[in-house]
Amino acid sequence: LLILMDAQSAITDPEGVTEQFTQAAPEKRLTIIDVDGSVVADTQADPSTMENHSDRSEVTEARLTGWGEATRPSDTVGQTMLYVAKRFADGMVGRASMPVSSVDALVWGNVLSFVIADAVALLLALILSGRMARSVLRPLHAVGEALQEALDGKPTDALERYQGDDEVRPILRYIDKLVERLGRQIEEIRTERDKVSLILDCMDEGLILLDREGNILASNRSARKLFGVREGEEGGSILLLTRSRRVRDAIEQVKKSQTAQVLDLEDESLAPGSLRMFLSPVSGRQYEGTPVGVSILISDVTALKRAEGIRSQFTANVSHELKTPLTSIKGFTDMLSSGMVQNKEDQQRFLTMIGVEVDRLIELINDILRLSELESATIQQGEERCDVLQTAQETAELLAPAAQTADVTVSVSGESGVAAISPSRLKELLVNLMENAVKYTERGGKVDVTVTPVPGQVTFTVADTGIGIPEEDRERVFERFYRVDKGRCRKSGGTGLGLAIVKHIVQLYDGTISLESQVGKGSTFTVTLPAAAEEN
């Protein structure tokens, strides 16, 4: 208002100005002060009664700077007033004032409006900041989603789905390339890990990794199977798998000397029974962050040990079987060469006995060579064929003199069936089975051969009413030189290799053989061979 009054005229009209001010702001007070400080007009008091205002601070400040302001008690109205003064163009000073209480009332009257305005402003600020934060975090969320999909091995298009500001797109394209490269590397690592895991789990040998304290870090499927441990339960010390002191000492020796060790372990608590352990030191390698101390490669050598035992026993048996006729021959020849036998009949008897022993020796050597041949032989499946019924009948005719001498009846029955086997091998198989049946059947007994063709196979049985085989010997009768009745076998001229030859012939042609027997009632051998393919 003071500015408008000053702008109306270069010469101030006190009466006109006060009248306009009263109309415009009746609740406020206007005082016009002349150049000398005297009051020439006032809207709420008589100017003639008012003292000189030259010393008023707001008036002094207005004359110096153009504007002045002060708050103090008024001598005229007796209230604390807020004064604002302005110097007019002609040098007079216009001073507007109002009680401070009115100002306070005005402020408090607008507090609610201010609070509402502030609340609205705060709400708008929160909404805008939330939207801004979401817009800033959206690309980060897209990057995080892409990284998680890459770690999970899934194809990711999170960054492609993101539609955002062009300012971050160059960065996102660069991150997208990094995520794609990271995904390929993770997939390569996962593929390599799966490949190694597959190789280890497909190994027949067991593999165990130990840390430097002897605790198990990892093991493959074969190792868990050898020690009877389920997957996930193989942690802890190696001594939890085996209590063998030799294993513990070998591990300590490997760690101390840093040289490999080989250990054969016979442990009755283990299912395999015989294990061979190759212990090797490991340095500079870690498994899942833990240093590896020793690797143990484990082989089940139970079958190997058994084969070595059979080989050793076979060597001993061959030596014994060869020694017996050679000793007899040596004795007879020594007696003849020394002249101790003068009688022509005794000399002829000794020569006959030498001939028998030589024949026995030749038979034994032939059986050994035949068995060795069968062990190394290979055949082309489907190329050989033979009628089982016809061959059994021919074998029965071949053995008829021996059966007649032993007073044993041999009969062949059944249906014709063609098996995929060489005729010579089938005859050899039948001769061994039927000859054994005749040898071990008491006088007046019988041997029955029955041929039964079935789809894809030909089965035949050789059943006798002989002495039978004890249960404890049934698993071993197919071993080389194993005899149930040693005296009867040697007396009848057997070599102890007949059933071993039978077993190898059956295995050579992918067949099966089984035995059922009762002591004193007889034995039944059942052989099943693949049927020969039909001829075109």
Secondary structure, 3 states (H helix, E strand, C coil): CHHHHHHHCCCCCHHHHHHHHHHHCCCCEEEEECCCCCEEEECCCCHHHCCCCCCCHHHHHHHHHCEEEEEEECCCCCCEEEEEEEECCCCCEEEEEEEHHHHHHHHHHCHHHHHHHHHHHHHHHHHHHHHHHHHHHHHHHHHHHHHHHHHCCCCCCHHHHCCCCCCCHHHHHHHHHHHHHHHHHHHHHHHHHHHHHHHHHHCCCEEEEEECCCEEEEECHHHHHHHCCCCCCCCCEHHHCCCCHHHHHHHHHHHHHCCCEEEEEECCCCCCCEEEEEEEECCCCEECCEEEEEEEEEEECHHHHHHHHHHHHHHHHHHHHHHHHHHHHHHHHHHHHCCCCCCHHHHHHHHHHHHHHHHHHHHHHHHHHHHHHHHHCCCCCCCCCEEHHHHHHHHHHHCHHHHHHCCCEEEEEECCCEECCCHHHHHHHHHHHHHHHHHCCCCCCEEEEEEEEECCEEEEEEEECCCCCCHHHCCCCCCCCCCCCHHHHHHCCCCCCHHHHHHHHHHHCCCEEEEEEECCCEEEEEEEEEECCCCC
